[in-house]
């Protein structure tokens, strides 16, 4: 479908969420110049939340008029709208969590909120891209902002180290992605996803299958870094541990969700005609990601690093649903990404209350802050996949999609690695409820109102989607129409 004759207003409407994020990010940067280096920034978190709310409203309005825009480079459909709203929600939770965290450390600056909005801009663009070069632009906007956010605490050596590792490894992975894009263009003569699919699906003009498979593998390698999947997963624990805790929470949810949206869009559209070649590779990647993430997490004594390896394992679970190559599998991916983003962000939000995040630092938390311990238990239970939580239904739909696709061995191994995960998750519960309070335990601050809202909303959503999963699953099913 061509868009050359579309009214300019209609095209701009479909790009409105990204435009709003760019405008508000620029305003915040200009606003920042009014303040001293270490002064407070009253109103900036609220302004950022207003920007996110307007962008979410614009996403709904744009989603009501689906279609292509800007010479088919963007596609606004229910799939793009789903991921736009997901990353914007994570962005709002990040603002609420980061504001008291940074204010306490006298590090709150307008540039933080500006970079956050720009990162979300890139992620929204990734979800709506119908062109490989637009995908690359979206990834770079998101990644460069994320690199800076990871090293935002300039006086913290761990934060600086995490940013440097993230930047160097991310640049390396981007090279794979861009090389794969250039190969794809050379083989098919286009970077438009639909045009690539048309070339690959026509045996009369399809390029060499081996070279095309190599191009797809290079693109997959670049995206595996973004989702922290094997063999590009090693950055995640270091970055999550060294970055400011709210940034670690953000990186574990929003960029990962956008990267999965990109992976689904590219491989279920452009490379769909050659699915029989990339599905076996994706299955192996899913299996190794689950195994490495879960078994590496067993040995961690730092909770942030444990959640970093857990993030790797959860990427493996999502890839199981992708490997199922079905509409149910795509629905399961969407459902689980929402569930994982909420429960994992909630766990990181609890960690933002503490300077240290060693497992022993949680000893006796239930007797000192029973409410915080109870909320953390909800998030841990969902990460394990216990019934009545969103994590349970997320994993149920993932493994059901694998079984329906006759990937019995992958589903069985996924369940076994989930049992391994239960061991290291339960250690946090044991520390909070069954270990005595250390003699030198520091006093715990009462969570700020914004942080309390994040904790309670995350817990309510985790339980709500676990007890009543129908609404979210229906939305995910309506948004999963990538397979023709």
C-alpha positions, 0 to 999 in steps of 0.5 A: 500500500503506497502512502504518497497521496496521504494527507500530511496531517494523517502521516504526521498523526501516525508519527505523533507519539515520537514527535511529542517525545522529541519536543518534550525532551528538547524543552526539558533540556532547555529548562535544565539550563535555568538551574544550578548544577546541584539544585533541585528540579521541581516539576521536571518529573511531573513534566516528563509524566505529562509528556508520557501521558500525551504520547500514550494518548497519541498512540491510541489516537494513531492506532485508531487510524492504522496504516503506512506512513512516510513512503511505507517506512512506518506502519501503525497497527495494533502491534505497534500500538501495543509496544508503544504503550508498553514502553511508555508505561515502563517509562512512567514507572521509571520516572516515578522510581528515579525521581526520589532515588536521584534526589536522595543522591543529589544527582537529579538533572533535567538531562536524565528525563530528557535522555529517558524520553529520547530512549523511549522515542527510539523504542517507539520508532522500533516498534513502528518501523517497516524499513530496516534503516528505520529500525537501525535509526530507532535502535541507535536513538534508544541505545545511545540514550541508554548508554548515557543513562547507564553511566548517569552517576558520574562519580560512581565507578561502577556506573561508569564501568557499566556504561563503558561495557554497554557502549563497547559491546553494544557498538560491536553488536550494532556492527553485526546488525548493520552488516546484515542490513547491508547484505539484505539490501545487496541481495534483495535490492530493498530495505522495506520489510514487505518488499524483502518478503516479496523477493524472498517469496518469489522463487524466480527472483529469490537470491541465493539461500545460503547468502540470505540465511547469512544476512538473516543470521547477522541481523539476528546476532545484532538483535540477540544483544539487545534482548540479552540472548546467547551468545551476546548476553554477558553484558546484562548482569554487569550493566544492571548491577553498575547502572543506577537501580531505576535505570537497571529496571528500565533497561531490563524492560523497555529496550528489551520489549522494543527489541523483541518487537523488532525481532518479530516484525523483521523475521515474521515479515521480511524473512518469513518466506525462509522461516524453515532456515532460521527457526532451528537456529532460533530454537537453539538460541532459546535453549542455550539462553534459558540454560545459561541464564538460570544456571549462572544465576544460581551462584549469584550473591548480589540480587541485582546480578541475579536479576540480570541473569534472570533477565537472560533466562526470561529472554530465553522463555520469550524466544521459545514462544517466538520459535513456536512460529504461530499466532498463539506464540506471538500472543504469548510473547506479547502477554509475557513481555507485559507480565515480565516488565511489570514484575521485574520492574517492581523487584528493581523498585524494591532494590532502589530503596537500598544502597547495597543489594547483596542477598545478606542485606535482605536478612530480616526485611520482613520484620523491619518493613513487612509491607516492602517484603510482602510486595517483593514476595509478590514479584518473586512469586511471579518471576518463579511462575507461581499460580495467581500471578501474571508470571504463571499465565505468561509461562503457561501460554509460552509453553503451550505455544511450544507444545502446540508447535510440537516442540515438546523437548524445548517445552520440557527443558524450559520447564526444567530450567524454570525449576532451577530458577525457583531455587535462586528466587526463593533464596530472597524469600528465605532471607527476608522471612527466615533469616535474623536481622543483622546487628549492624543493619542500617535503618531503612527509609520509608519509600517516597510516595512516587515509589510507593505508587510504583510498588503497589501498582506493579503488585496490583497488576502482577496479581490482577493479570494473574487472576484475570488474564483474559483482558490482557490476553485478548489484547495481545491476541488482537495485536499479534497479527504478523503471520499471514 
